[in-house]
Amino acid sequence: MEHTSESFHVIDTLLPIALILISAKIAGILSLRIGMPSVFGELLIGLLLGPAVLGWVHPTETIAVMAEIGVVLLMFMAGMETDTVAMRAVGKPAFLAAAGGVVFPLLGGTLAMMAFPDISWAQGVLIGAVLMATSVSISAQTLRELGQFRSREGNVIMGAAIIDDVLGVLIFAVVMNLITSTGNVGLTLLAMTLFFPIAWFVGDRVLPMLVRYEHRLPQRETALTILMALVLLYAWSAEALGSVAAITGAYLLGILATKHLDHKHIAYDGTAAVGYAFFIPIFFVNIGLQANAEGILQIPLLVVVITVVAVVTKLFGGGIGAKLGGISWRGSWMVGAGMVSRGEVALVLAGAALSAGAIDGTIFSALIVMTLVTTLLTPPLLRAVTPRTVVSTTQRDTKADV
């Protein structure tokens, strides 16, 4: 049989994906056995398999698309598991933690970059804006595995992370507009303002209709298919129409789904099965694949400075904000640690800056390393400040499930 170039492309993709899936699950199990969340092992195995170490798997467009679907499903699940009543109850500490998580990285990043003569003040502000991002997905998965997702501190972290991402994207858009003189900041702000109430209104009408008429569908799984399509549509609309990260749209729909779907519904179990068996492990591994050893060796000082500033400013900025909001000192450290990871949001912002010519490849490589290090650091940091009794119980349950 004659093979086309497209078929060879598909065949060449199958083996790396199989290797990613098997390696991710093994690494996750080993990670649990040493007392760490499984996400830590999945992130680390991506670094090991990728160009930075073994070079067995390289980032591709196909893997990137699957990873994007994975983080969208992960955030939809996180939204479905969010206790909205508890989150509203921690509005003050979440807002103050978010404020600290915005001001400290923005100022710290900008001032630190002034020590490098080759980096302009505008690029310094842009780097500070990237440092403002918080990876909601990494924090959500780690909190879930540590049994802290529905805790007061967990709700503060989730609320603050969402606020940080919205503010981060807005400030990033403003700075990008100043550097490149393209785009309309007013339209960006208007799109953000209108997106959330419109998306909430639409979802609040569509989901009850799905529940009401799903028994008339020829197959029960059809309801899951429709919901999956709706999740992807919300993720797309958040970025394309609302000028916010796609994961924010998925998370918003997940919160809406809690009003109309219980945890025994096929939508919840089906999403978890599809996500955790296939797409979500690819997302975590793909973060590790982004590291490039050659780029790291060329700019060691810049990498170290950006990474240290990223960790310190979020840890103290989020922690101090939470403390001012009435959270205990231990809980405040949990909040600060939970906000350290930059994850997919920072990758998207850094990529956008590189594509627009606002930063060069050197700065981009440093931001990629920073993202990887902060993402790897978040699970052990959270593990270290989480009460031992809670962690032990949760890990026993997780191991039993495996």
C-alpha positions in Angstrom: 0.0 0.0 0.0 1.3 3.4 -0.9 1.9 5.8 2.0 1.4 9.5 1.6 3.5 12.0 3.5 0.5 12.7 5.7 0.2 9.0 6.7 3.9 9.0 7.6 3.3 12.1 9.8 0.5 10.3 11.6 2.6 7.1 12.1 5.6 9.2 13.4 3.3 10.8 16.0 1.8 7.5 17.4 5.0 6.2 19.0 5.9 9.4 20.9 2.3 9.7 22.2 2.4 6.1 23.4 5.7 6.7 25.1 4.4 9.9 26.7 1.3 8.1 28.1 3.1 5.0 29.5 5.9 7.1 30.9 3.6 9.6 32.5 1.6 7.0 34.4 4.7 5.1 35.6 6.3 8.4 36.7 3.0 9.4 38.4 2.9 6.2 40.4 6.6 6.4 41.4 6.0 10.0 42.4 3.2 9.0 44.8 5.4 6.3 46.3 8.0 8.9 47.4 5.4 11.1 48.9 4.9 13.6 46.1 1.8 14.3 43.9 1.7 12.4 40.7 1.8 15.6 38.7 5.4 16.1 39.8 6.5 12.9 38.2 4.6 13.7 35.0 6.2 17.1 34.7 9.7 15.6 35.4 9.3 12.8 32.9 8.6 15.4 30.2 11.9 17.1 31.0 13.7 13.7 30.9 12.2 12.6 27.6 12.5 16.0 25.9 15.3 17.8 24.2 16.9 19.0 27.4 18.0 15.5 28.5 17.4 12.3 26.4 15.8 13.9 23.3 13.5 10.9 22.7 10.4 13.1 22.3 10.3 16.5 20.7 7.5 19.1 20.9 5.2 18.9 17.9 2.1 20.7 16.8 0.1 17.5 17.3 1.3 17.0 20.8 0.7 20.7 21.5 -3.0 20.5 20.4 -3.6 17.4 22.5 -2.0 19.1 25.5 -4.2 22.2 24.9 -7.3 19.9 25.0 -5.9 18.3 28.1 -5.6 21.6 30.1 -9.0 22.6 28.9 -10.6 19.4 30.2 -8.6 19.7 33.4 -9.9 23.2 34.1 -13.4 22.1 33.3 -13.1 19.4 35.9 -11.6 21.8 38.4 -14.6 24.1 37.8 -17.0 21.3 38.4 -15.3 20.5 41.7 -15.2 24.1 42.9 -17.3 24.9 45.9 -18.7 28.3 44.8 -20.2 29.0 48.2 -16.9 28.5 49.9 -15.1 30.5 47.2 -17.4 33.5 47.8 -16.7 33.2 51.5 -13.0 33.8 50.8 -13.5 36.7 48.5 -11.4 39.1 50.5 -8.3 37.0 51.0 -8.5 35.8 47.4 -8.6 39.3 46.1 -5.7 40.4 48.4 -3.6 37.4 47.5 -4.3 38.1 43.8 -3.2 41.7 44.3 0.0 40.6 45.9 0.5 38.1 43.2 0.2 40.9 40.6 2.1 43.8 42.2 5.1 41.9 43.5 6.0 40.0 40.3 5.3 43.0 38.1 7.5 45.4 40.1 10.1 42.7 40.9 10.4 41.5 37.4 10.7 45.0 35.9 13.3 46.2 38.4 15.4 43.0 38.2 15.5 43.3 34.4 17.0 46.8 34.7 20.2 45.1 35.8 20.6 43.8 32.2 21.7 46.5 29.8 20.5 44.6 26.7 16.9 44.5 28.0 14.8 47.7 27.6 12.5 49.0 30.3 9.5 48.1 28.1 10.8 44.5 27.8 11.3 44.5 31.5 7.7 45.5 32.1 6.6 42.8 29.6 8.6 40.1 31.5 7.1 41.4 34.8 3.6 41.0 33.2 4.4 37.4 32.2 5.6 36.7 35.8 2.1 37.8 37.0 0.5 34.7 35.5 -0.5 31.8 37.8 -1.1 28.3 36.5 -4.5 27.4 37.7 -4.3 23.9 36.3 -1.1 22.8 38.1 -2.3 24.2 41.4 -5.7 22.6 40.9 -4.3 19.2 40.2 -1.8 19.4 43.1 -4.5 20.6 45.6 -6.8 17.8 44.5 -4.1 15.1 45.1 -3.3 16.7 48.5 -6.9 16.7 49.6 -6.9 20.5 49.8 -9.0 21.5 46.8 -12.1 22.3 48.8 -10.2 23.7 51.8 -10.3 27.4 52.6 -6.8 27.8 51.3 -7.6 25.9 48.2 -10.5 28.2 47.4 -8.3 31.2 48.0 -5.6 29.9 45.6 -8.2 29.1 42.9 -9.9 32.5 43.2 -6.6 34.4 43.3 -5.2 32.5 40.4 -8.2 33.3 38.1 -8.0 37.0 39.1 -4.2 37.0 38.4 -4.7 35.5 35.0 -7.3 38.0 34.0 -5.3 41.0 35.3 -2.1 39.5 33.8 -3.6 39.2 30.3 -4.9 42.7 30.5 -1.7 44.3 31.6 0.2 42.2 29.1 -2.1 43.4 26.3 -1.5 47.0 27.4 2.3 46.6 27.4 2.3 44.8 24.1 0.3 47.6 22.6 2.8 50.2 23.8 5.7 48.2 22.4 4.3 47.1 19.1 1.7 49.9 18.6 -0.8 47.3 17.4 -4.2 46.3 18.8 -6.7 48.3 20.7 -6.5 48.3 24.5 -10.0 49.7 24.9 -11.5 46.9 22.8 -9.5 44.3 24.8 -10.8 45.7 28.1 -14.4 45.9 26.7 -14.2 42.3 25.5 -13.0 41.1 28.9 -15.8 43.0 30.7 -18.5 41.6 28.5 -17.4 38.1 28.2 -18.0 36.8 31.7 -21.6 38.0 32.2 -22.6 36.9 28.6 -20.9 33.5 29.0 -22.5 32.9 32.4 -26.0 33.9 31.0 -25.6 31.5 28.0 -24.3 28.6 30.0 -27.0 29.0 32.6 -29.6 28.6 29.9 -28.0 25.8 27.8 -27.0 23.4 30.5 -30.5 23.0 32.0 -31.8 22.2 28.4 -29.1 19.5 28.0 -30.2 17.9 31.3 -33.9 18.2 30.5 -33.7 16.6 27.1 -30.8 14.1 27.4 -33.2 11.2 28.0 -34.6 11.8 24.5 -31.2 11.3 22.9 -30.6 8.0 21.1 -27.5 7.3 23.2 -26.6 8.4 26.7 -23.1 9.2 25.6 -24.5 11.8 23.2 -25.0 14.2 26.2 -21.3 13.8 27.0 -20.4 14.6 23.4 -22.5 17.7 23.4 -21.0 18.8 26.7 -17.4 18.2 25.4 -18.2 20.4 22.4 -19.6 23.1 24.7 -16.4 23.0 26.8 -14.2 23.5 23.7 -16.5 26.2 22.5 -16.3 28.1 25.8 -12.5 27.7 25.8 -12.3 29.1 22.2 -14.7 32.0 22.9 -12.8 33.0 26.0 -9.6 33.6 24.0 -11.0 34.6 20.7 -13.9 36.8 21.9 -13.1 37.6 25.5 -9.3 38.2 25.3 -8.7 35.9 28.3 -7.0 32.5 28.5 -8.9 29.6 27.0 -8.7 27.7 30.3 -10.7 30.5 32.0 -13.6 29.8 29.7 -13.5 26.1 30.5 -13.2 26.7 34.2 -16.2 29.1 34.0 -18.3 26.4 32.3 -17.3 23.9 34.9 -18.5 26.2 37.7 -21.8 26.5 35.8 -22.1 22.8 35.4 -22.1 22.3 39.2 -25.4 24.0 39.4 -27.1 21.5 37.0 -25.0 18.3 37.0 -24.1 16.1 40.0 -20.9 14.2 40.3 -22.6 10.9 39.4 -23.7 12.3 36.0 -22.1 10.8 32.9 -20.6 14.3 32.1 -18.4 14.2 35.2 -17.3 10.6 35.0 -16.9 10.7 31.2 -14.8 13.8 31.3 -12.6 12.4 34.0 -12.1 9.2 32.1 -11.3 10.8 28.8 -9.1 13.5 30.4 -7.0 11.6 32.9 -6.6 8.6 30.7 -5.3 10.5 27.6 -5.2 14.2 27.2 -4.2 15.5 30.7 -1.0 13.4 31.0 0.1 14.7 27.6 -0.4 18.3 28.9 1.8 17.8 31.9 4.5 16.0 29.9 4.4 18.6 27.2 5.5 21.3 29.6 8.7 19.4 30.3 9.3 19.0 26.6 9.6 22.8 26.2 13.0 23.0 27.9 16.0 23.3 25.7 19.5 22.7 27.2 21.3 24.8 24.6 19.1 27.9 25.3 19.7 27.5 29.1 23.5 27.3 28.8 23.6 30.5 26.7 21.9 32.7 29.3 22.5 31.2 32.8 22.4 34.4 34.7 19.2 35.7 33.1 17.6 32.3 33.7 18.6 32.3 37.4 17.4 35.9 38.0 14.1 35.5 36.3 13.4 32.2 38.0 14.3 33.4 41.5 12.3 36.6 41.1 9.3 34.5 39.9 9.4 32.2 42.9 10.0 34.8 45.6 7.5 37.4 44.3 4.6 34.9 44.1 5.4 33.1 47.3 5.6 36.3 49.3 3.1 38.4 47.3 0.4 35.8 47.5 1.2 34.8 51.0 1.3 38.3 52.4 -2.0 39.1 50.6 -3.7 36.0 52.1 -2.4 36.9 55.6 -3.8 40.4 55.3 -7.1 38.8 54.3 -7.3 36.9 57.5 -5.7 33.5 56.6 -3.4 31.9 59.2 0.4 32.0 58.6 0.5 28.3 57.6 -2.5 28.8 55.3 -0.8 31.9 53.8 2.3 30.0 53.0 0.0 27.4 51.3 -1.6 30.2 49.2 1.8 31.6 48.3 3.2 28.2 47.3 0.1 27.4 45.3 0.5 30.5 43.2 4.2 29.9 42.3 3.6 27.8 39.1 3.3 29.8 35.9 2.5 26.8 33.6 0.5 27.2 30.4 -0.5 30.8 30.8 3.1 32.0 30.9 4.0 29.9 27.9 1.1 31.4 25.9 2.1 35.0 26.9 5.8 34.4 26.2 5.0 32.9 22.8 2.8 35.8 21.9 5.6 38.3 22.8 8.1 36.4 20.7 5.8 36.2 17.7 5.1 40.0 17.9 8.9 40.7 18.0 8.6 42.3 21.5 11.2 39.9 22.9 14.0 37.9 21.3 14.8 34.2 21.5 17.2 34.7 24.5 14.5 36.2 26.7 12.0 33.6 25.5 14.3 30.7 26.4 14.7 32.2 29.9 10.9 32.5 30.3 10.5 28.9 29.2 13.0 27.7 31.8 11.3 29.8 34.5 7.9 28.3 33.6 9.3 24.8 33.8 11.1 25.4 37.2 8.2 27.1 38.9 5.8 24.4 37.6 8.1 21.6 38.9 8.6 23.5 42.2 4.9 24.0 43.1 4.0 20.4 44.0 6.8 19.9 46.5 6.3 23.4 47.9 2.6 22.7 48.5 3.4 19.3 49.8 5.9 20.8 52.3 3.3 23.3 53.8 0.3 21.0 53.8 -0.6 19.3 57.1 0.9 15.8 57.2 -2.3 14.0 58.3 -4.2 15.3 55.3 -1.5 14.4 52.9 -1.1 10.9 54.3 -4.8 10.1 54.1 -5.1 11.5 50.5 -2.1 9.6 49.2 -3.4 6.3 50.7 -6.7 6.9 48.9 -4.9 7.8 45.6 -2.7 4.7 45.8 -5.8 2.6 46.4 -7.4 4.0 43.3 -4.3 3.2 41.2 
